[in-house]
Amino acid sequence: MSLSEVLYGIAFCTYMVGAGWSFRSNGAPAAVAVIVLGALMDFGLTGLVMWGPEIFSFGITGSNFAIELGAILGVVVWLLVMASILAWWRERRPLFHVLVMAGQLVWFVDYLAFLYGIHTYPLT
């Protein structure tokens, strides 16, 4: 398991903790900050994996369907997070909670697809 995989897992868990806290507190600002922190960690780490030092590289050559699906779903997660923050800022709490939940589900599928693509599915 590479350093990037561990850091992606930490970003995912950070988002999940913020989401759970947000559901229980009806969108408390501190909980939303934790959600944003998790998403920013994911976004920043993606940049480091693509353009940063070799230590952040996954060490794979090639691609496959699962990796491409994970990349597409990753962008969808970022869009969902931005939409949820906008809904929170406009004080539309029910929409905010739906978008956060959608972000959780899509990020979970994204994370598993990406890990499956790296470790199990054959690269082309």
SEDRENTI-437985 format. One record per atom (N, C-alpha, C, O): residue number from 1; residue in three letters; atom name; y, z, x. Coordinates in steps of 0.02 Angstrom, whole numbers, plus 50000, padded with zeros to 5 digits. Atoms other than C-alpha are relative to their C-alpha. Example, Ala and Ser with C-alpha at 12.3 -4.5 7.8 and 13.67 -1.06 7.14 Angstrom:
% SEDRENTI-437985
VOMI     k     r    a       Y       Z       X
VOMI     1   ALA    N   49941   50000   50045
VOMI     1   ALA   CA   49775   50390   50615
VOMI     1   ALA    C   50060   50000   50045
VOMI     1   ALA    O   50059   50033   50097
VOMI     2   SER    N   49941   49997   49958
VOMI     2   SER   CA   49947   50357   50684
VOMI     2   SER    C   50055   50037   49961
VOMI     2   SER    O   50110   50045   49986
This chain:
% SEDRENTI-437985
VOMI     k     r    a       Y       Z       X
VOMI     1   MET    N   49942   50000   50042
VOMI     1   MET   CA   50000   50000   50000
VOMI     1   MET    C   50062   50000   50045
VOMI     1   MET    O   50067   50040   50092
VOMI     2   SER    N   49941   50007   49958
VOMI     2   SER   CA   50167   49948   50072
VOMI     2   SER    C   50055   50049   49979
VOMI     2   SER    O   50052   50079   49925
VOMI     3   LEU    N   49943   49957   50015
VOMI     3   LEU   CA   50328   50048   50079
VOMI     3   LEU    C   50036   49977   49937
VOMI     3   LEU    O   50057   50018   49896
VOMI     4   SER    N   49966   50026   50059
VOMI     4   SER   CA   50405   49934   49948
VOMI     4   SER    C   49964   50018   49936
VOMI     4   SER    O   49996   50034   49886
VOMI     5   GLU    N   50039   49981   50059
VOMI     5   GLU   CA   50264   49968   49825
VOMI     5   GLU    C   50012   50073   49981
VOMI     5   GLU    O   50019   50089   49922
VOMI     6   VAL    N   49988   49929   50013
VOMI     6   VAL   CA   50291   50155   49843
VOMI     6   VAL    C   50071   50009   49972
VOMI     6   VAL    O   50080   50046   49923
VOMI     7   LEU    N   49931   49993   50023
VOMI     7   LEU   CA   50480   50137   49821
VOMI     7   LEU    C   50009   49970   49930
VOMI     7   LEU    O   50047   49997   49890
VOMI     8   TYR    N   49998   50026   50069
VOMI     8   TYR   CA   50456   50025   49668
VOMI     8   TYR    C   49970   50050   49951
VOMI     8   TYR    O   49996   50058   49895
VOMI     9   GLY    N   50029   49949   50043
VOMI     9   GLY   CA   50344   50159   49595
VOMI     9   GLY    C   50048   50058   49988
VOMI     9   GLY    O   50051   50085   49933
VOMI    10   ILE    N   49950   49946   50008
VOMI    10   ILE   CA   50478   50291   49627
VOMI    10   ILE    C   50056   49977   49953
VOMI    10   ILE    O   50079   50016   49911
VOMI    11   ALA    N   49947   50027   50044
VOMI    11   ALA   CA   50609   50179   49543
VOMI    11   ALA    C   49975   50000   49928
VOMI    11   ALA    O   50012   50019   49882
VOMI    12   PHE    N   50030   50002   50068
VOMI    12   PHE   CA   50493   50155   49393
VOMI    12   PHE    C   49996   50071   49971
VOMI    12   PHE    O   50014   50081   49913
VOMI    13   CYS    N   50006   49931   50024
VOMI    13   CYS   CA   50460   50342   49379
VOMI    13   CYS    C   50069   50030   49985
VOMI    13   CYS    O   50078   50068   49938
VOMI    14   THR    N   49931   49976   50012
VOMI    14   THR   CA   50647   50379   49394
VOMI    14   THR    C   50025   49975   49932
VOMI    14   THR    O   50053   50013   49893
VOMI    15   TYR    N   49980   50028   50064
VOMI    15   TYR   CA   50681   50261   49249
VOMI    15   TYR    C   49964   50035   49942
VOMI    15   TYR    O   49994   50051   49891
VOMI    16   MET    N   50039   49968   50052
VOMI    16   MET   CA   50541   50340   49147
VOMI    16   MET    C   50024   50072   49986
VOMI    16   MET    O   50027   50093   49929
VOMI    17   VAL    N   49974   49932   50009
VOMI    17   VAL   CA   50607   50516   49177
VOMI    17   VAL    C   50067   49998   49963
VOMI    17   VAL    O   50078   50037   49917
VOMI    18   GLY    N   49936   50007   50034
VOMI    18   GLY   CA   50782   50461   49126
VOMI    18   GLY    C   49991   49980   49928
VOMI    18   GLY    O   50028   50004   49884
VOMI    19   ALA    N   50012   50022   50069
VOMI    19   ALA   CA   50714   50375   48971
VOMI    19   ALA    C   49974   50058   49957
VOMI    19   ALA    O   49998   50068   49901
VOMI    20   GLY    N   50026   49943   50038
VOMI    20   GLY   CA   50615   50528   48917
VOMI    20   GLY    C   50053   50052   49987
VOMI    20   GLY    O   50058   50078   49932
VOMI    21   TRP    N   49945   49953   50008
VOMI    21   TRP   CA   50763   50641   48947
VOMI    21   TRP    C   50051   49974   49949
VOMI    21   TRP    O   50078   50012   49909
VOMI    22   SER    N   49952   50031   50047
VOMI    22   SER   CA   50874   50520   48852
VOMI    22   SER    C   49975   50005   49928
VOMI    22   SER    O   50014   50018   49882
VOMI    23   PHE    N   50028   49995   50068
VOMI    23   PHE   CA   50757   50518   48701
VOMI    23   PHE    C   50008   50072   49974
VOMI    23   PHE    O   50024   50082   49915
VOMI    24   ARG    N   49997   49931   50023
VOMI    24   ARG   CA   50756   50708   48695
VOMI    24   ARG    C   50072   50025   49991
VOMI    24   ARG    O   50085   50069   49950
VOMI    25   SER    N   49930   49977   50003
VOMI    25   SER   CA   50944   50726   48721
VOMI    25   SER    C   50045   49953   49961
VOMI    25   SER    O   50106   49962   49960
VOMI    26   ASN    N   49962   50050   50038
VOMI    26   ASN   CA   50998   50578   48613
VOMI    26   ASN    C   50053   49965   50044
VOMI    26   ASN    O   50110   49955   50023
VOMI    27   GLY    N   49956   50039   49957
VOMI    27   GLY   CA   51074   50485   48760
VOMI    27   GLY    C   50052   50040   50037
VOMI    27   GLY    O   50110   50019   50042
VOMI    28   ALA    N   49952   49960   49960
VOMI    28   ALA   CA   51155   50623   48863
VOMI    28   ALA    C   50022   49960   50061
VOMI    28   ALA    O   49982   49922   50089
VOMI    29   PRO    N   49975   50040   49943
VOMI    29   PRO   CA   51265   50550   49000
VOMI    29   PRO    C   49959   50010   50064
VOMI    29   PRO    O   49950   49961   50101
VOMI    30   ALA    N   50040   49989   49940
VOMI    30   ALA   CA   51161   50631   49138
VOMI    30   ALA    C   49933   49963   49996
VOMI    30   ALA    O   49909   49937   50047
VOMI    31   ALA    N   50063   50037   50008
VOMI    31   ALA   CA   51001   50554   49067
VOMI    31   ALA    C   50011   49925   50009
VOMI    31   ALA    O   49970   49891   50039
VOMI    32   VAL    N   49984   50071   49991
VOMI    32   VAL   CA   51083   50384   49059
VOMI    32   VAL    C   50013   49985   50073
VOMI    32   VAL    O   49995   49931   50097
VOMI    33   ALA    N   49990   50009   49928
VOMI    33   ALA   CA   51136   50406   49240
VOMI    33   ALA    C   49934   49994   50037
VOMI    33   ALA    O   49929   49955   50084
VOMI    34   VAL    N   50066   50004   49968
VOMI    34   VAL   CA   50954   50434   49288
VOMI    34   VAL    C   49968   49932   49985
VOMI    34   VAL    O   49936   49903   50028
VOMI    35   ILE    N   50025   50067   50017
VOMI    35   ILE   CA   50905   50275   49194
VOMI    35   ILE    C   50033   49947   50044
VOMI    35   ILE    O   49998   49904   50072
VOMI    36   VAL    N   49964   50048   49958
VOMI    36   VAL   CA   51039   50178   49287
VOMI    36   VAL    C   49978   50006   50072
VOMI    36   VAL    O   49971   49955   50106
VOMI    37   LEU    N   50023   49991   49932
VOMI    37   LEU   CA   50984   50254   49452
VOMI    37   LEU    C   49933   49965   50012
VOMI    37   LEU    O   49924   49931   50063
VOMI    38   GLY    N   50065   50033   49993
VOMI    38   GLY   CA   50805   50194   49425
VOMI    38   GLY    C   50007   49924   50001
VOMI    38   GLY    O   49975   49891   50041
VOMI    39   ALA    N   49990   50072   50002
VOMI    39   ALA   CA   50863   50019   49380
VOMI    39   ALA    C   50035   49974   50063
VOMI    39   ALA    O   50018   49922   50089
VOMI    40   LEU    N   49965   50020   49939
VOMI    40   LEU   CA   50982   50011   49528
VOMI    40   LEU    C   49954   50003   50061
VOMI    40   LEU    O   49958   49961   50106
VOMI    41   MET    N   50049   49996   49945
VOMI    41   MET   CA   50844   50068   49645
VOMI    41   MET    C   49955   49938   49999
VOMI    41   MET    O   49942   49909   50052
VOMI    42   ASP    N   50042   50060   50006
VOMI    42   ASP   CA   50734   49927   49579
VOMI    42   ASP    C   50037   49938   50022
VOMI    42   ASP    O   50010   49897   50059
VOMI    43   PHE    N   49960   50058   49983
VOMI    43   PHE   CA   50873   49799   49595
VOMI    43   PHE    C   50014   49997   50075
VOMI    43   PHE    O   50006   49945   50107
VOMI    44   GLY    N   49987   49998   49929
VOMI    44   GLY   CA   50920   49854   49770
VOMI    44   GLY    C   49938   49988   50042
VOMI    44   GLY    O   49941   49953   50093
VOMI    45   LEU    N   50062   50010   49963
VOMI    45   LEU   CA   50740   49860   49828
VOMI    45   LEU    C   49978   49927   49997
VOMI    45   LEU    O   49951   49901   50046
VOMI    46   THR    N   50017   50071   50005
VOMI    46   THR   CA   50712   49684   49763
VOMI    46   THR    C   50040   49959   50051
VOMI    46   THR    O   50013   49914   50082
VOMI    47   GLY    N   49959   50034   49949
VOMI    47   GLY   CA   50857   49626   49872
VOMI    47   GLY    C   49974   50013   50070
VOMI    47   GLY    O   49973   49967   50112
VOMI    48   LEU    N   50026   49984   49933
VOMI    48   LEU   CA   50784   49717   50023
VOMI    48   LEU    C   49934   49963   50013
VOMI    48   LEU    O   49922   49940   50069
VOMI    49   VAL    N   50063   50036   49991
VOMI    49   VAL   CA   50613   49639   49994
VOMI    49   VAL    C   50013   49926   50015
VOMI    49   VAL    O   49979   49896   50057
VOMI    50   MET    N   49987   50072   49992
VOMI    50   MET   CA   50688   49465   49983
VOMI    50   MET    C   50038   49984   50064
VOMI    50   MET    O   50023   49935   50098
VOMI    51   TRP    N   49955   50017   49945
VOMI    51   TRP   CA   50821   49473   50119
VOMI    51   TRP    C   50007   50054   50053
VOMI    51   TRP    O   50045   50045   50101
VOMI    52   GLY    N   49990   49944   49955
VOMI    52   GLY   CA   50804   49637   50210
VOMI    52   GLY    C   49952   50002   50059
VOMI    52   GLY    O   49920   49952   50074
VOMI    53   PRO    N   50043   49992   49941
VOMI    53   PRO   CA   50709   49704   50360
VOMI    53   PRO    C   49926   49990   49983
VOMI    53   PRO    O   49905   49995   49925
VOMI    54   GLU    N   50072   50014   50008
VOMI    54   GLU   CA   50524   49666   50386
VOMI    54   GLU    C   49962   50060   49972
VOMI    54   GLU    O   49910   50050   49941
VOMI    55   ILE    N   50036   49941   50025
VOMI    55   ILE   CA   50475   49845   50343
VOMI    55   ILE    C   49994   50000   49924
VOMI    55   ILE    O   49948   50030   49896
VOMI    56   PHE    N   50003   50003   50072
VOMI    56   PHE   CA   50511   49807   50160
VOMI    56   PHE    C   49958   49942   49974
VOMI    56   PHE    O   49949   49935   49913
VOMI    57   SER    N   50040   50058   50020
VOMI    57   SER   CA   50404   49650   50158
VOMI    57   SER    C   49932   50021   49973
VOMI    57   SER    O   49903   50070   49996
VOMI    58   PHE    N   50068   49988   50026
VOMI    58   PHE   CA   50243   49645   50057
VOMI    58   PHE    C   49947   49971   50046
VOMI    58   PHE    O   49889   49989   50040
VOMI    59   GLY    N   50047   50029   49953
VOMI    59   GLY   CA   50163   49544   50195
VOMI    59   GLY    C   49953   49950   49968
VOMI    59   GLY    O   49896   49942   49991
VOMI    60   ILE    N   50042   50050   50032
VOMI    60   ILE   CA   50095   49411   50078
VOMI    60   ILE    C   50029   49931   50011
VOMI    60   ILE    O   50089   49922   50018
VOMI    61   THR    N   49978   50069   49995
VOMI    61   THR   CA   50102   49225   50096
VOMI    61   THR    C   49972   49964   49939
VOMI    61   THR    O   49912   49968   49924
VOMI    62   GLY    N   50021   50035   50060
VOMI    62   GLY   CA   50095   49120   49940
VOMI    62   GLY    C   50022   50038   49938
VOMI    62   GLY    O   50057   50088   49941
VOMI    63   SER    N   49982   49971   50065
VOMI    63   SER   CA   50113   49161   49757
VOMI    63   SER    C   49943   49986   49951
VOMI    63   SER    O   49895   49952   49968
VOMI    64   ASN    N   50048   50013   50054
VOMI    64   ASN   CA   50014   49162   49596
VOMI    64   ASN    C   50034   50015   49933
VOMI    64   ASN    O   50091   50036   49931
VOMI    65   PHE    N   49972   49991   50067
VOMI    65   PHE   CA   50039   49175   49409
VOMI    65   PHE    C   50024   50071   49988
VOMI    65   PHE    O   50078   50081   49960
VOMI    66   ALA    N   49982   49930   50014
VOMI    66   ALA   CA   50043   49365   49405
VOMI    66   ALA    C   50064   50020   50037
VOMI    66   ALA    O   50105   50056   50009
VOMI    67   ILE    N   49939   49985   49963
VOMI    67   ILE   CA   50177   49377   49540
VOMI    67   ILE    C   50060   49967   49967
VOMI    67   ILE    O   50113   49998   49960
VOMI    68   GLU    N   49945   50035   50034
VOMI    68   GLU   CA   50284   49247   49452
VOMI    68   GLU    C   50016   50033   49933
VOMI    68   GLU    O   50074   50040   49915
VOMI    69   LEU    N   49989   49964   50062
VOMI    69   LEU   CA   50259   49337   49286
VOMI    69   LEU    C   50038   50065   50013
VOMI    69   LEU    O   50083   50083   49976
VOMI    70   GLY    N   49966   49938   49982
VOMI    70   GLY   CA   50311   49500   49369
VOMI    70   GLY    C   50073   49988   50017
VOMI    70   GLY    O   50116   50029   49999
VOMI    71   ALA    N   49930   50015   49983
VOMI    71   ALA   CA   50469   49419   49438
VOMI    71   ALA    C   50041   49985   49937
VOMI    71   ALA    O   50097   50008   49931
VOMI    72   ILE    N   49965   50016   50062
VOMI    72   ILE   CA   50517   49349   49268
VOMI    72   ILE    C   50011   50062   49958
VOMI    72   ILE    O   50066   50074   49932
VOMI    73   LEU    N   49993   49938   50039
VOMI    73   LEU   CA   50483   49514   49181
VOMI    73   LEU    C   50048   50049   50033
VOMI    73   LEU    O   50081   50088   49999
VOMI    74   GLY    N   49952   49958   49965
VOMI    74   GLY   CA   50584   49603   49316
VOMI    74   GLY    C   50072   49984   49980
VOMI    74   GLY    O   50113   50029   49970
VOMI    75   VAL    N   49933   50021   50023
VOMI    75   VAL   CA   50737   49502   49267
VOMI    75   VAL    C   50011   50022   49928
VOMI    75   VAL    O   50066   50043   49910
VOMI    76   VAL    N   49994   49977   50070
VOMI    76   VAL   CA   50702   49541   49084
VOMI    76   VAL    C   50015   50074   49997
VOMI    76   VAL    O   50054   50097   49956
VOMI    77   VAL    N   49988   49928   49998
VOMI    77   VAL   CA   50698   49726   49127
VOMI    77   VAL    C   50074   50013   50017
VOMI    77   VAL    O   50106   50054   49985
VOMI    78   TRP    N   49930   49990   49982
VOMI    78   TRP   CA   50868   49715   49212
VOMI    78   TRP    C   50046   49983   49942
VOMI    78   TRP    O   50095   50018   49930
VOMI    79   LEU    N   49960   50019   50058
VOMI    79   LEU   CA   50939   49626   49060
VOMI    79   LEU    C   49995   50053   49945
VOMI    79   LEU    O   50045   50069   49912
VOMI    80   LEU    N   50009   49947   50050
VOMI    80   LEU   CA   50865   49758   48944
VOMI    80   LEU    C   50039   50063   50019
VOMI    80   LEU    O   50069   50096   49976
VOMI    81   VAL    N   49962   49941   49978
VOMI    81   VAL   CA   50941   49897   49049
VOMI    81   VAL    C   50074   49990   49989
VOMI    81   VAL    O   50109   50034   49964
VOMI    82   MET    N   49928   50013   50011
VOMI    82   MET   CA   51112   49815   49046
VOMI    82   MET    C   50018   50002   49926
VOMI    82   MET    O   50069   50029   49907
VOMI    83   ALA    N   49988   49999   50072
VOMI    83   ALA   CA   51099   49789   48858
VOMI    83   ALA    C   49998   50072   49973
VOMI    83   ALA    O   50038   50090   49930
VOMI    84   SER    N   50005   49931   50024
VOMI    84   SER   CA   51045   49970   48832
VOMI    84   SER    C   50061   50040   50021
VOMI    84   SER    O   50086   50082   49982
VOMI    85   ILE    N   49940   49965   49978
VOMI    85   ILE   CA   51191   50035   48935
VOMI    85   ILE    C   50060   49979   49958
VOMI    85   ILE    O   50102   50021   49941
VOMI    86   LEU    N   49946   50024   50043
VOMI    86   LEU   CA   51310   49927   48835
VOMI    86   LEU    C   49995   50032   49930
VOMI    86   LEU    O   50046   50053   49902
VOMI    87   ALA    N   50009   49968   50066
VOMI    87   ALA   CA   51235   49995   48672
VOMI    87   ALA    C   50018   50074   50004
VOMI    87   ALA    O   50048   50100   49957
VOMI    88   TRP    N   49982   49930   49992
VOMI    88   TRP   CA   51252   50172   48739
VOMI    88   TRP    C   50076   50009   50004
VOMI    88   TRP    O   50104   50053   49972
VOMI    89   TRP    N   49927   49997   49992
VOMI    89   TRP   CA   51433   50141   48790
VOMI    89   TRP    C   50036   49990   49934
VOMI    89   TRP    O   50088   50020   49921
VOMI    90   ARG    N   49970   50012   50066
VOMI    90   ARG   CA   51471   50076   48615
VOMI    90   ARG    C   49977   50050   49948
VOMI    90   ARG    O   49992   50044   49889
VOMI    91   GLU    N   50024   49945   50041
VOMI    91   GLU   CA   51387   50231   48544
VOMI    91   GLU    C   49955   49977   49943
VOMI    91   GLU    O   49958   50003   49887
VOMI    92   ARG    N   50052   50023   50048
VOMI    92   ARG   CA   51249   50137   48453
VOMI    92   ARG    C   49933   50029   50023
VOMI    92   ARG    O   49893   49994   50053
VOMI    93   ARG    N   50058   49964   49974
VOMI    93   ARG   CA   51114   50265   48488
VOMI    93   ARG    C   49933   49971   49977
VOMI    93   ARG    O   49888   49965   50019
VOMI    94   PRO    N   50065   50028   50019
VOMI    94   PRO   CA   50972   50190   48383
VOMI    94   PRO    C   49983   49936   50039
VOMI    94   PRO    O   49927   49928   50062
VOMI    95   LEU    N   50011   50061   49962
VOMI    95   LEU   CA   50993   50021   48468
VOMI    95   LEU    C   49987   50017   50074
VOMI    95   LEU    O   49944   49986   50106
VOMI    96   PHE    N   50010   49978   49931
VOMI    96   PHE   CA   51007   50108   48637
VOMI    96   PHE    C   49928   50023   50010
VOMI    96   PHE    O   49896   50004   50059
VOMI    97   HIS    N   50069   49974   49993
VOMI    97   HIS   CA   50841   50198   48609
VOMI    97   HIS    C   49948   49944   49995
VOMI    97   HIS    O   49899   49945   50031
VOMI    98   VAL    N   50047   50057   50006
VOMI    98   VAL   CA   50753   50038   48554
VOMI    98   VAL    C   50000   49959   50064
VOMI    98   VAL    O   49947   49940   50089
VOMI    99   LEU    N   49996   50039   49938
VOMI    99   LEU   CA   50816   49945   48708
VOMI    99   LEU    C   49969   50037   50059
VOMI    99   LEU    O   49937   50007   50102
VOMI   100   VAL    N   50031   49961   49946
VOMI   100   VAL   CA   50765   50087   48824
VOMI   100   VAL    C   49924   49999   49994
VOMI   100   VAL    O   49889   49991   50044
VOMI   101   MET    N   50073   50003   50011
VOMI   101   MET   CA   50591   50089   48746
VOMI   101   MET    C   49973   49931   50019
VOMI   101   MET    O   49920   49926   50051
VOMI   102   ALA    N   50021   50068   49981
VOMI   102   ALA   CA   50578   49900   48764
VOMI   102   ALA    C   50001   49993   50076
VOMI   102   ALA    O   49956   49961   50105
VOMI   103   GLY    N   49998   50001   49927
VOMI   103   GLY   CA   50631   49920   48945
VOMI   103   GLY    C   49941   50035   50032
VOMI   103   GLY    O   49913   50011   50081
VOMI   104   GLN    N   50058   49964   49975
VOMI   104   GLN   CA   50494   50047   48973
VOMI   104   GLN    C   49937   49957   49996
VOMI   104   GLN    O   49899   49951   50044
VOMI   105   LEU    N   50061   50040   50011
VOMI   105   LEU   CA   50360   49935   48900
VOMI   105   LEU    C   49998   49938   50045
VOMI   105   LEU    O   49947   49922   50076
VOMI   106   VAL    N   49998   50061   49960
VOMI   106   VAL   CA   50417   49777   48989
VOMI   106   VAL    C   49993   50017   50074
VOMI   106   VAL    O   49960   49982   50111
VOMI   107   TRP    N   50005   49981   49930
VOMI   107   TRP   CA   50437   49868   49155
VOMI   107   TRP    C   49929   50020   50018
VOMI   107   TRP    O   49906   50004   50073
VOMI   108   PHE    N   50069   49981   49988
VOMI   108   PHE   CA   50262   49940   49140
VOMI   108   PHE    C   49957   49937   50010
VOMI   108   PHE    O   49918   49933   50058
VOMI   109   VAL    N   50038   50062   49994
VOMI   109   VAL   CA   50187   49767   49111
VOMI   109   VAL    C   50020   49962   50064
VOMI   109   VAL    O   49978   49935   50099
VOMI   110   ASP    N   49974   50032   49940
VOMI   110   ASP   CA   50298   49697   49250
VOMI   110   ASP    C   49969   50030   50062
VOMI   110   ASP    O   49944   49994   50106
VOMI   111   TYR    N   50026   49965   49942
VOMI   111   TYR   CA   50241   49828   49375
VOMI   111   TYR    C   49926   49986   50010
VOMI   111   TYR    O   49903   49972   50065
VOMI   112   LEU    N   50072   50013   49994
VOMI   112   LEU   CA   50057   49806   49336
VOMI   112   LEU    C   49985   49927   50017
VOMI   112   LEU    O   49940   49914   50057
VOMI   113   ALA    N   50011   50071   49985
VOMI   113   ALA   CA   50067   49616   49338
VOMI   113   ALA    C   50014   49986   50074
VOMI   113   ALA    O   49976   49950   50107
VOMI   114   PHE    N   49982   50012   49930
VOMI   114   PHE   CA   50153   49619   49507
VOMI   114   PHE    C   49948   50029   50047
VOMI   114   PHE    O   49927   49997   50095
VOMI   115   LEU    N   50052   49970   49957
VOMI   115   LEU   CA   50027   49740   49583
VOMI   115   LEU    C   49934   49961   49995
VOMI   115   LEU    O   49900   49951   50046
VOMI   116   TYR    N   50061   50040   50009
VOMI   116   TYR   CA   49883   49639   49510
VOMI   116   TYR    C   50006   49935   50039
VOMI   116   TYR    O   49958   49914   50071
VOMI   117   GLY    N   49989   50063   49964
VOMI   117   GLY   CA   49958   49480   49582
VOMI   117   GLY    C   49996   50008   50076
VOMI   117   GLY    O   49973   49963   50110
VOMI   118   ILE    N   50001   49989   49928
VOMI   118   ILE   CA   49976   49556   49755
VOMI   118   ILE    C   49931   50018   50025
VOMI   118   ILE    O   49910   49993   50077
VOMI   119   HIS    N   50062   49972   49974
VOMI   119   HIS   CA   49808   49644   49769
VOMI   119   HIS    C   49936   49968   49974
VOMI   119   HIS    O   49884   49972   50007
VOMI   120   THR    N   50062   50023   50031
VOMI   120   THR   CA   49684   49559   49653
VOMI   120   THR    C   49997   49925   49990
VOMI   120   THR    O   49949   49892   50010
VOMI   121   TYR    N   50000   50071   50019
VOMI   121   TYR   CA   49731   49386   49593
VOMI   121   TYR    C   50008   49957   50063
VOMI   121   TYR    O   50050   49974   50106
VOMI   122   PRO    N   49995   50039   49938
VOMI   122   PRO   CA   49705   49250   49726
VOMI   122   PRO    C   50068   49965   50008
VOMI   122   PRO    O   50096   49939   49960
VOMI   123   LEU    N   49936   50033   49985
VOMI   123   LEU   CA   49862   49183   49810
VOMI   123   LEU    C   49988   49926   50012
VOMI   123   LEU    O   49935   49905   50037
VOMI   124   THR    N   50006   50072   49987
VOMI   124   THR   CA   49895   48996   49818
VOMI   124   THR    C   50052   49979   50050
VOMI   124   THR    O   50056   49920   50067
